[in-house]
Each structure stands twice: as C-alpha cells, then as structure tokens.
C-alpha cells in the first residue's frame, strides 16, 4: 500500500538543488524515511536521474555503523562522486552521525551535491542545524498522516475511518494492522522501544524512568488542558506523593517536545495583542499515541477532536495559539466586572488570521450562545469558525460566524477559506 504524501513531496521538489541543505524533521515512524527513500527517490528516477548519482544512506541501519564516523562518511561520499553531474545525497537519521554539523558543512562545499537529511530530534536538527548554517538549512517537518491522507487509502466509510483515526491516529503503519489489538500493541511498543528509549539514550542524566513515564501519563490525561510545570509538580505531590520540582518537570517536557511527541500551545491575549506567559496547553503530535499511552481509557471525542483540529492546522502551516478574550460586562448588580472567554485556537499565517472553536456538539441554545460568545466578543473582522462533530456543510450566521462539520474541515484543505 503506497500512501501518497504529495504535499511533502512537492515541498522537496520545489527545493531541489536550491543550494540549501533540506532538513526533514518529524516524529520517528511518521514517514520521513519513506518520503525521502521511496517517494522522492522514485521521483528522481522517474525524471531520468541515474541511480549512481543518488547516494542514499540509512544511518540507523547497523550495517552502516562505520559510516557514523564523520571521516568515513566523507570519504565514502567523495569516492562515489566521480563526475561533474549533480549528485543527490540522502542521509537518513542524521543524528546517528558523529559531528554531523561538520560533515554537512563539508558537503556544502561540493559544487555538484544536493543534500537531504532526516532526523527525529529538534535539538539536533531544526534548532542546531538551521542555526549552524545561518540560512543555508531548509526545514520540512513531516507529521503523521492527516485525515485526508488517512482516508485516501482507508477501506471503509468515512464514519468508520473517523472512528479508527480518532482512536488509533495517523502513524502510517497503523493502517497495516488489521485488528484493534494489533494497532494497540504497535502504538504501545513505539513508546517503549522507540520514543522513551531514544530519550533515555540521548539524556543519560535521567535517573528515574518512572517519573518520566508518569509525567507522560499525566500530560496524556490532561491533553488540551491549561497547565504548567509548577502545577504539574503540585499534581505529583498531591496525587502520587512525590516531590519533583518544576525545573525537572520543565526539562522532561522539553525532552518530549524535542522528540516531537508533544507540542506546546501558548496563550494569547487577543484584545491586548500579547502572549500570556503561563499556563499553556499541550497537544500530542499523534492522537493515537496519546490514546495508547493511557490505555484508551480517556478517549472522549471532544478532547480528541480538539487535538486533531490543532494538528490539522499545524499540518497546513499555520501558527496556532490558544486565545483569551477579556471583556468588561455588567453583573446582576450593574457593576462592571472583567470576564475572560477562551478561544480554542488563534490561527495565523502571514497576514491571514482565523479564530476557531472546537465544539463537539451544539445541541441546545445555551451551548450555541457559549461557543459564540468568545468569538463575538473579539470585535475584529477576521474570520471566525466553529467546527462541530455533526456532518454539516458550512453555514454563516447573522454575526458572520461560520459553523462547519469536522469532515468538511478535515477533508477540504481550503476549508478555512469559506
């Protein structure tokens, strides 16, 4: 089964031979290697590139262990370049290569080399490499499958697809597992054998794996809830009778973010036009991994749907914050009081801005009023959208607020332009 990931493939094609190192980042097992070694490799072959001019090396393959030495790697590549034609150098999981910054710098000096690398850790890649090369690194972040990609190969109805997707997420290999048990076991094994093992290997100062596991469980249970390291430290004391200081918790959260397991959404004061330092919300890069982490005990569709919407917005390239709208209202005694409304997502991209509410159900007038209040009180002219679980076509009310169904939102890449 081939999953076409045309958005990412086109990004690579558009960056071909642009003089920059193409840095492909993302969660491990999200499809980076498949994108580079299958989809992009086949594209190069289809346009007539000779196989001898494609140098592809998987550094996480133990048979390539000797090439993790920087001098061996450079010697190997230079011996492969035997003429003046363009060579495509594809290096998978570059973080396994010692002194990889120096190696990539050296490759930049080869005039007829076009370099592509993948990696699964933001500290090693998106921050260090992009900074190291000062404008010579070009990052492409690969997410797990979007719902659009998921249903493109799914065998079943869209409702069945949604049921699978919100339970088991979009890790590509989940689609090859037939039973719920197989999908569950695969997702759980990814945590222990891949993600947690990677973190422990990378950060050898971690002495207490149990604390790391417990924090991940707490974050999984509280997905989309406002929190911060200090609050989490208090949770450990009250619920687990453990003293873990907030600095340690912040460090662990950074490890999860560096591995692309979770993402932090900052709070933004819409009217004050400024960020609020704390608390934050944390969302999982793949909702199936989150569900598996807590043994599928808390898979309420409203929280899951919010996480899926957040991921979809980031897949489309938007910056996503959590909005706060502060307004003065009169109470029952006629006194003015400050009231805060939450907007699930403040979404920006260049000059475009959207305000989006995730509302699993708006089954009664009070719920409709509640969801609309946050948006109506913003008071600017940018588009305001409520996404609901009901399978409805987009419709606009007298206040200009658009309501649309989750399927319409997820399956139409231009759904925000209604």
KAHURA-V368937 format. One line per field, one symbol per residue. phi: phi as a letter, one per 40 degrees, with the letter a starting at -180 (. if undefined). Layout:
# KAHURA-V368937
phi->???
This chain:
# KAHURA-V368937
phi->.bccbcccdcccccbdfcgbccbcbidcgchccccccbccdccccccgccdcbbbbbccccccbdccccdcccccccccccbacccbbbbbcfcccccfccccccccccccbbbbbbbabacccbdcccccdcfgbbbcbcbcddcccccccbccicccccccccccbgbcdcdccccbccccccccccccccbccccccccbcccbbcccccccccccccbdgccaadccccccccccbfbbbcccccccccdcccccgcbbcbccbccccfacbdacbbbbccbcccccccbffcbbccccccccccdccccdcgccbbccbbcbcbccccgccbcbbbbbdbbbbagccabbbbbbdabcadcccccccddccccgbcccbbbbbcdcbcdabcccgccbacccccccbcbcccc
